[in-house]
Amino acid sequence: MKALRLTSFGGPESFELCDLPRPVPQAGQVLVRVHATSINPLDYQVRRGDYPGLVPLPAITGHDVSGVVEEVGPGVTAFSPGDEVWYTPQIFDGPGSYAEYHVAAQGIVGKKPSSLSHLEAASLTLVGGTAWEALVVRAALRVGESILVHGGAGGVGHVAIQLARAIGARVFTTVREANFEFARSLGADVLIDYEKEDYVDAVLRETGGRGVDVVFDTIGGDTLSRSPDALAQLGRVVSIVDIARPQNLVQAWGKNASYHFVFTRQNRGKLDELSALIERGQLRPHVGAVYSLADIPLAHARLESANNGVRGKIAIEVGPSAS
């Protein structure tokens, strides 16, 4: 099989396209012909060496799969050859999705929503599971509450807006003015151009000084440290970004705020919940660009660059019929 292998930590040139033996499913596993994958910030963080102790080299990386079951191992009852499936491979536990075939435990695999192409499905598994765990499991966002989604035009952010809207929350988001119409089409109620206006001032103005119930941070750094200023009393902050430096959280203490940090876990349950929203027309991933397996280094370089012009996700066409 063709696979893109990471041979050293560093820039996008650290990948090599090679031929490797096709994996064989063991008990409880399925072998999937990968039709599509996608690019996430986690992918370039792994590539550049942010987690060296967790990624033995050489390694096949990648964290999204949409494809078709090719073969099943002993004891597999949930799937049969020919089933269309989607999932996130176990993070830091075995080969990833930058290959024509992938083996996974049946417990993390879901049936792909029929209304999505493989490119769309592969653009949702990791970011969708992350947004679900952040907003539903950790923040426990409720009908009638308000939420500020930082980075609403990005991979996780554009899903979070739709999910929050489906829950029945009032959605604030920070995006560039060029992305206002895109964010509005996703269901955002209040659009804040973070390049022209301080988001804390905007939130307090729009809420009459109260603040929002939940802040969802996809950016980190100063965004995380200042988010308590935009919170209501008893508010919640959920972040998917690690803390690069110590944070002064005195403002959060004064508001009796709670903090949650999410590194998403893999399971079929979240995929099934996302599928239900998709089938009801309440959620759809946006594919902003498409690259081939061989051009993943170019996709990495683009996503990693500032002002990359990508709305939603960069998808990767691996096998036949991805679109």
C-alpha angles and dihedrals in degrees: 000000000000114000137169108229128196107225100176139002114263140071130354089278088071091086126089128194110228145159116252134173115272110254121246120225116239128201111316094010136112128211110222128197100222112227097172144000132174143218124257133176086251088063096059091040089058091044095052092049107259091140105032096153092055100047115060111201138270091043142166104226133185132112111216133067133183116168149103129291109250100177139354129219127228115297097021110138104156097067142037133194109282096034115133109230142175134196148135114257116238104280114238090000113098137324120339135219105280091105141076092251134032134183120216140171109259092234094071095044125095135188108263114244106256093222093061127078117228090255091054094044093049088052092060111042100085099027093042093050090047094051092046093051092045100048104028105029103031107024094032089211111201139201111281096020124117129236136189112213112197113212098016096177094055131092099272095026097058090052092046091055091054093044093049090049091051090052090054101250129142105250126215118181140180115227138140115272089250088065097048095104092046093052091045090053089056091056105267113155101193121035120200121191099213091195092061106027137038106248093215091056091047094050094047091048093050093046098043092249095307100106129213127298095230135025116197110200119201095158111054128192114069090359091064095043094050098041094091088064088066095046129106120226111290089015126157131228119201119187132185092188125089119239108259094186138008114292128216104223100174090121090055091050090053091055097045087240125173124219128210128184117200130206099168123239124217122243140133094241095073091047091053091051091050090048090056091054091048093051090050090053094245098115135038129159118233117225107207098178139003128214135174127249090257091051096054090111088060090048091051092051092050097048091045093053123090118253090012093167094231119138113197114342142346107230127201123216107216107158140014124305095014092149 
